[in-house]
Amino acid sequence: MAALVVAALRQFAAHGQLDAGKWALFTQWPVVRYLLTSLWATARVTLVSAAIAVPLGALLAVARLSRHPLLSRPAGWYVELLRAVPLLLLIYALLFGLPETGLRLPLFWQLVCPIVLTNAAVFAEIFRAGVRALPAGQSEAAYALGMGHVQCVRHVILPQAVRQSAPALVSQLVRLLKDSTLGYVVSFLELLNAAKVLGEYNHTILQSYLVVALVFVAVNLALAGIADRLQRHLTASSGAPQPDG
């Protein structure tokens, strides 16, 4: 990797891509403000999508684990279908399909809706895996105390499943952040699309993409660090003796 970086830097230098004049643009406040605004747009897409997809995924997981086929089967079909359909294809389907029905969404929601639909299915599987990983004695103890199935899921199973799945949930949030880079499809000015516009306008395509790539790396490393700390915390706490039932 170090050799590749050195070789790339030499090629950039040979073609004048490392000249100070090409990078001075990113020290100007209007450009910095433009990138910060687009970063906030990316953050809004990520936060709103996560705020909808996570609870929707939890509901889908509960439905799929239900004893009633009228709940479990449709939830299972939804999860399997949406996990199989590429997000880009879903964005195009909604982009061109919804106007045919007379429904036109703002650019923000044209990007958020398909991200939510896809990630809700993934979050559902994460929650379901967390539930499956719990000892059977947890639910049996709840039933022994007189709890019904809904009470057992709500008060015993789900809280522990969320705690068990926390690192995987944070990791999926990293992928959700990356999904926001498909905003160019609907002409939503998120960070990557803003880099494209900035680079084409100022003839600094390479520099713009590299700067934005570093921003994404920093954000993703921060989220990955949170997931790692959660994993270590849960691993340490799991070694402590747990009360029965």
N, C-alpha and C positions, 0 to 999 in steps of 0.2 A: 504493500500500500504506500509506503514511504517513497519507493522508487517511482511509482505511478504519479504521485503528487509532484515529485521533483521534475519528472519528464513533462507533466502538464504545465508547470510553472515556466519551464524553459520555452515551451512552445508559445505560451501566452506572451512571454517577454520578447520572443523573436518576431511576433506579429504586432507588437506595440500595445497589447492589451493590458499591460501593467503600468503604462504611463500614468503619471499622477493626474494629468488632466482628465483622464477617463473616470477617475475615482473621486475627483473633487466635487462632482455633482452631488454625491451622497452626504456631503457636509453642509449643504445648503438647507436652510430651515423649510422652505416650501416643499422640497423633495422629501425631507424627513417627515414632515406633517402628512404628506400624501401617503407615504408608506405606513405611518402609524394609523391613519384613518382606515386604510385597507386592512391592516392587522386587526383593528377593532371589528371590522366587518366580518373577518374570518372568525374572530372570537365569538361574535354574536351568533353566527351560524352554528358554531360548535356548541355553545351553551344552550341555545334554544333547542337544537336537535337532541342534545343529551337530556334536557329537562323533560322532553316529551317521550323519547325513545326508551329511557330507563324504566319509568313506571309502566309504560305500555308493554315492555318486555316482561316485567314482573307479572302483569295480568295475564299475558300469553302463557307464561310458565305455569301459573296457577291453573289456568284453563286446561293446559295440556296434561297436567298431573291430576286433573279431576277424574272422579269415578264415573261421570256421566259422559257417554259418547257424544252427546249433542254439543258438549263443550270441548272435549279433548280432541275429537277428530278435526273439526274446523281449525282449531289452534295448531294442530300438527300439520295440516295441509298448508296453512299460512306460513309457518316457520320454514318448512322444507322448500316451498316455492320461492319465497323471498330470499332465502339463503342461496338459492341456485341461480337467480336472475342477476346478472351483472348490474351494478349501480348505474353505470353509464347508459346502459340500455333502458333502464327504468326512467332515468331523467329524460331521455329522448321520447320515450313513450308518453310520459305526462306532458312534456313540452308540446308535442304535436297532437296528442290525443285529446287533452282537456279543451283546447279552443274549439274542437269540433262539436263539443257538447254545449258550447256557449259559456264555459267557465274559464275566466282568465285570472290567474293568480299574479300577484306582484312578484318581481324578480327574486326577492328574498325567499318567498315561500315556494317558488318553483325549484329552488335548490334544497330547501329544508325538508319539504315533504318526501321526496324520494329517499333522502338520507335517513329520515325517521323510519320510513317503511322498511328499509333494508336493515338498519341497525337494531330495530325493535326485535326482529327475528333472531339476530345474533345475541342480544342481551337475554332473550328468552331462554336460549340454550345454555347461556352461562348460569342463569339462575337455576335452571333445571338440573344442571350438573352439580351445582352447590347443594341442592336438595337431595339428590341421589347420593352425595358423598356423606350425608349425615347418618349416624347410627340409627337403625330401626327402633331402638329403644326410646328415642326421643318422642316419636309419635305415639308409641305404645304407652309410655308414661302419661302423656297428655290425655289419651283416651281413658286410662285408668282413673284419672282425676275427674272424669265426667265431662271433658271437653268434647264438643262436636268436631266434625271434620273442618269446618270453616274456622272455628276458634283455634284449632290445632295449627292449621296452616298460618293463620294471621299472627298468633302470639308466640308460637314455638318454632315452627319450621322456617318461615320466611326470614325472621331476624337473624337466625343462625346461618341460613343460606347466604344472605347478603354479606355477613361478616366473612364467611368462608370464601366467597367469590370476589371480595374487594380487590385483590391484585389484578384479577382477570378483567374486572370492570374498568379499572384505570387503564389497563393496556388497550382495551377496546376504545376508550376515549381518545387514545393516541391515533388509532385508525380512523375514528370519526373526524378528528381534526384534519387528517390527510384527505378524507372524502370531500372536505370543503373546497379543495383545490379544483374540483370539477365545476366551479362557478363560471368558468369561461363558456361553458355550453349554453348557459342561459344569459350570458353577458352580465353576470353579477360581478362587481368589482371587488373581489376578495384579494388576498395578498399576492397570490401567484399571477392572477390576471392583471393586477396593477403593475407587477414587475414587467409583464409582457408589453403593456401599454407604454410604460416609462421607457423601457429599452428601445422600442421601435421609434418613439418620438425623439429621443436624444441619441440614437445610434449607439446605445450602450447595452445591447442585449445580454452579452456575457456577464458584464458587471452587475446588471440588475438581477439576473437569475442567481448569481453567486451570493449577493447580499441577502436576497430573500431565502435562499437555501440555508444560510447560516442562521437566520431567524427561526426557520422551521426546526432546524437541528437543536437550537437552544430550547425552544418550547417543548419539543418531544423529549429531550433529555431530562427536562424538569419533571414532566409527567412520568417518564420511566423511573426517575429517582423516587417519586412518590410511591409508585407500584412496588419498587424494591424494598422501600422502608416498610410498607404495609406487609409485604411478604415476610420480612424478618420479624416484625412485631407479632404476626399471627403464628409464625413458627415457634417463637419463644413462648407465647402464651399457651399454645397447644400442649406444651410440655408440662404445664402446671396441672395438678389433679383437678378434675372437673366433678362437681356434685352429680350424683345419680338423679336421673329424671329431670 
